[in-house]
Amino acid sequence: MLRTVAFAVAFACVPVAHAAKCRSGNGILYTQDDYCPSGYTDVTSGSGGGTVSSIGKADLTRRQEADYLRSRNAEHQAEQRQVAVERQQLVAAENNRRYECNGLIVQRRNAELAMRQGNAWQSMEALRQQYRAIQEGLARLGC
């Protein structure tokens, strides 16, 4: 607490820096005083007293801007249509992949059931090869 009070007192004793921005014609003078020398006007407050004017656009400029905006809108719509087509193609490809995966899963299940039944040695080897081919197909499709 004592440190805080000592810091506040020390901070209060520090002199405050003053500066003035003075103008004479086209020249600007910065001083460390609160006042401007004779012949200069204090512009520190920033109230320059100027005016702001806005000028409308020419008809040619307006037409060019409208044409540009129309072309940008047409490009955007074309891009959106292309994105929609690509999205539909991706959905169709994913549906085909799922359909093929489901078919291979059914084939694998049938091969497993056939392997559980007592079959001759030659047919068992053919079932194993069929099962391996189905497993490779499932792995290739990422099922």
C-alpha positions as CSV (number, residue, x, y, z in Angstrom):
1,M,0.0,0.0,0.0
2,L,2.8,2.4,0.9
3,R,4.5,1.7,-2.4
4,T,1.3,2.5,-4.3
5,V,1.0,5.8,-2.5
6,A,4.7,6.7,-3.1
7,F,4.3,5.9,-6.8
8,A,1.2,8.0,-7.1
9,V,2.9,11.0,-5.4
10,A,6.0,10.6,-7.6
11,F,3.9,10.4,-10.7
12,A,1.9,13.5,-9.7
13,C,5.2,15.5,-9.3
14,V,6.4,14.7,-12.9
15,P,5.9,17.8,-15.1
16,V,3.4,17.4,-17.8
17,A,4.8,17.9,-21.3
18,H,3.0,20.6,-23.3
19,A,3.3,21.1,-27.0
20,A,1.6,23.3,-29.6
21,K,1.1,22.9,-33.3
22,C,1.4,26.3,-35.0
23,R,0.7,27.2,-38.6
24,S,1.9,30.2,-40.6
25,G,0.9,30.0,-44.3
26,N,2.0,26.6,-45.6
27,G,4.5,26.0,-42.8
28,I,3.9,24.0,-39.6
29,L,5.8,24.7,-36.4
30,Y,5.8,22.3,-33.4
31,T,6.8,23.9,-30.0
32,Q,7.2,22.7,-26.5
33,D,5.4,25.7,-25.2
34,D,1.7,26.2,-24.6
35,Y,1.6,29.1,-27.0
36,C,2.6,29.9,-30.6
37,P,5.0,32.7,-31.5
38,S,3.7,35.8,-33.1
39,G,2.7,35.3,-36.8
40,Y,1.6,31.7,-36.1
41,T,-1.9,30.3,-35.5
42,D,-2.5,27.6,-32.9
43,V,-3.9,24.5,-34.7
44,T,-3.4,22.1,-31.8
45,S,-7.0,21.5,-31.2
46,G,-7.4,20.2,-34.8
47,S,-10.4,22.4,-35.7
48,G,-9.1,23.3,-39.1
49,G,-12.4,24.7,-40.2
50,G,-12.2,23.2,-43.6
51,T,-15.0,22.0,-45.8
52,V,-15.7,18.6,-47.4
53,S,-17.3,18.3,-50.8
54,S,-18.4,15.2,-52.6
55,I,-18.8,15.0,-56.3
56,G,-21.2,12.5,-57.9
57,K,-20.0,9.9,-60.4
58,A,-20.3,10.4,-64.1
59,D,-22.8,8.4,-66.1
60,L,-20.0,6.5,-67.9
61,T,-18.5,5.5,-64.6
62,R,-21.9,4.3,-63.3
63,R,-22.5,2.2,-66.4
64,Q,-19.0,0.7,-66.2
65,E,-19.5,-0.2,-62.5
66,A,-22.9,-1.7,-63.3
67,D,-21.4,-3.8,-66.2
68,Y,-18.6,-4.9,-63.9
69,L,-21.1,-6.0,-61.2
70,R,-23.3,-7.8,-63.7
71,S,-20.3,-9.7,-65.1
72,R,-19.1,-10.6,-61.5
73,N,-22.6,-11.8,-60.7
74,A,-22.7,-14.0,-63.8
75,E,-19.2,-15.4,-63.0
76,H,-20.4,-16.2,-59.4
77,Q,-23.5,-17.9,-60.6
78,A,-21.5,-20.0,-63.1
79,E,-19.1,-21.0,-60.3
80,Q,-22.0,-22.0,-58.1
81,R,-23.5,-24.1,-60.8
82,Q,-20.2,-25.8,-61.3
83,V,-19.8,-26.5,-57.6
84,A,-23.3,-28.0,-57.5
85,V,-22.5,-30.3,-60.4
86,E,-19.3,-31.4,-58.8
87,R,-21.1,-32.0,-55.5
88,Q,-23.7,-34.1,-57.3
89,Q,-21.0,-36.1,-59.0
90,L,-19.2,-36.7,-55.7
91,V,-22.5,-37.9,-54.1
92,A,-23.2,-40.2,-57.0
93,A,-19.6,-41.7,-56.8
94,E,-20.0,-42.2,-53.0
95,N,-23.4,-43.9,-53.5
96,N,-21.8,-46.2,-56.2
97,R,-19.0,-47.1,-53.8
98,R,-21.4,-47.9,-51.0
99,Y,-23.5,-50.0,-53.4
100,E,-20.4,-52.0,-54.5
101,C,-19.2,-52.3,-50.9
102,N,-22.6,-53.7,-49.8
103,G,-22.5,-56.2,-52.7
104,L,-19.0,-57.4,-51.8
105,I,-20.0,-57.7,-48.1
106,V,-22.9,-60.0,-49.2
107,Q,-20.5,-62.0,-51.4
108,R,-18.0,-62.3,-48.5
109,R,-20.8,-63.5,-46.2
110,N,-21.9,-66.1,-48.7
111,A,-18.3,-67.3,-49.2
112,E,-17.9,-67.6,-45.4
113,L,-21.1,-69.7,-45.2
114,A,-20.0,-71.9,-48.0
115,M,-16.6,-72.4,-46.4
116,R,-18.2,-73.5,-43.1
117,Q,-20.1,-76.3,-44.9
118,G,-18.1,-79.4,-45.6
119,N,-16.9,-79.2,-49.2
120,A,-14.4,-81.1,-51.2
121,W,-10.8,-79.9,-51.1
122,Q,-10.8,-78.4,-54.6
123,S,-13.9,-76.4,-54.0
124,M,-12.6,-75.2,-50.6
125,E,-9.5,-73.8,-52.3
126,A,-11.6,-72.0,-54.9
127,L,-13.7,-70.6,-52.0
128,R,-10.6,-69.3,-50.3
129,Q,-9.4,-67.6,-53.5
130,Q,-12.8,-66.1,-54.0
131,Y,-12.8,-64.9,-50.4
132,R,-9.3,-63.3,-50.8
133,A,-10.5,-61.6,-54.0
134,I,-13.5,-60.2,-52.2
135,Q,-11.3,-59.0,-49.3
136,E,-9.0,-57.2,-51.8
137,G,-12.0,-55.6,-53.5
138,L,-13.2,-54.4,-50.1
139,A,-9.8,-53.0,-49.2
140,R,-9.5,-51.3,-52.7
141,L,-12.8,-49.6,-52.2
142,G,-12.1,-48.6,-48.6
143,C,-15.0,-50.4,-47.2
